[in-house]
Amino acid sequence: MARFHRAMSFLKRKPNSPRYELSGPWTSFWELDQHNGVPTSGGVYFLLANLRTRFRYPVGSSSVYYIGKADNIRRRLLNHLSGARDCEEAWRKRHDDRTRYYPKYQYAAAYADSYAWIPAWQGMTPRSLESWVIGDFIATHHAPPVGNQKIPWKWV
């Protein structure tokens, strides 16, 4: 549990900001399809690397490799699991089309370990919650998570 608190230490409580309620079974990403506790509601989710992996950023390091938003967290996490499994299968078969997978799926195939989420609440949309969360990550590490490709410049 301490590993998750360390990984999520970038989440800051600012004046007039949402109160983050981090949730999740924090179990194996690869067993996600067997867990029923993941909500079908909207929010922000985090994908974390295994215990041995921390990604270096301009300031510090983190095991968080992707932060995303979803109107249905469970469905979106299962999409990530499917993409990661497809990418892992392509690697195993040494297909030449491995580069057709988004970096978030390549990072998942190589490093995925666990996940967590913050449900949206009080009329806040997943998109606005994501902007707060990624903004906190960038403020702490001076870069977005390695698996996030499209970051609006207003967050930097």
Backbone hydrogen bonds, N-H to C=O, Kabsch-Sander energy under -0.5 kcal/mol:
donor,donor_aa,acceptor,acceptor_aa,energy
5,H,1,M,-1.8
6,R,2,A,-2.3
7,A,3,R,-2.6
8,M,4,F,-2.3
9,S,6,R,-1.2
11,L,8,M,-1.9
12,K,10,F,-0.5
14,K,12,K,-0.7
17,S,14,K,-1.8
20,Y,18,P,-0.7
22,L,20,Y,-0.6
23,S,117,W,-3.6
26,W,115,Y,-0.7
29,F,113,D,-2.4
31,E,28,S,-1.2
32,L,29,F,-1.6
34,Q,31,E,-2.1
35,H,32,L,-1.9
43,G,70,A,-2.4
44,V,118,I,-2.6
45,Y,68,G,-2.5
46,F,116,A,-2.7
47,L,66,Y,-2.4
48,L,114,S,-2.6
49,A,63,S,-2.8
50,N,111,Y,-1.6
53,T,50,N,-1.6
54,R,52,R,-0.5
55,F,62,S,-3.3
57,Y,60,G,-2.9
59,V,141,H,-1.5
62,S,55,F,-1.8
65,Y,47,L,-2.4
66,Y,47,L,-1.2
68,G,45,Y,-2.2
70,A,43,G,-2.2
73,I,41,S,-2.6
74,R,39,P,-2.3
76,R,72,N,-2.3
77,L,73,I,-2.7
78,L,74,R,-2.3
79,N,75,R,-1.8
80,H,76,R,-2.0
81,L,77,L,-2.3
82,S,78,L,-2.4
83,G,79,N,-2.6
84,A,80,H,-2.7
85,R,81,L,-2.4
86,D,82,S,-2.5
87,C,83,G,-2.3
88,E,84,A,-2.7
89,E,85,R,-2.4
90,A,86,D,-2.2
91,W,87,C,-2.2
92,R,88,E,-2.5
93,K,89,E,-2.2
94,R,90,A,-0.5
94,R,91,W,-0.8
95,H,90,A,-2.4
98,R,95,H,-0.8
99,T,96,D,-0.5
100,R,97,D,-1.9
101,Y,98,R,-1.4
105,Y,102,Y,-1.1
106,Q,102,Y,-1.9
107,Y,103,P,-3.2
108,A,104,K,-1.5
109,A,105,Y,-2.7
110,A,106,Q,-1.9
111,Y,107,Y,-3.2
112,A,107,Y,-0.6
112,A,108,A,-1.7
113,D,48,L,-2.3
114,S,48,L,-1.5
116,A,46,F,-1.5
117,W,23,S,-2.7
118,I,44,V,-3.2
120,A,42,G,-2.2
124,M,121,W,-2.5
129,L,125,T,-2.3
130,E,126,P,-2.6
131,S,127,R,-1.9
132,W,128,S,-1.5
133,V,129,L,-2.5
134,I,130,E,-3.1
135,G,131,S,-1.7
136,D,132,W,-2.1
137,F,133,V,-2.1
138,I,134,I,-2.9
139,A,135,G,-2.5
140,T,136,D,-1.8
141,H,137,F,-3.0
142,H,138,I,-2.5
147,G,65,Y,-2.6
148,N,145,P,-1.6
149,Q,147,G,-0.6
151,I,149,Q,-0.9
155,W,152,P,-2.1
156,V,153,W,-1.4
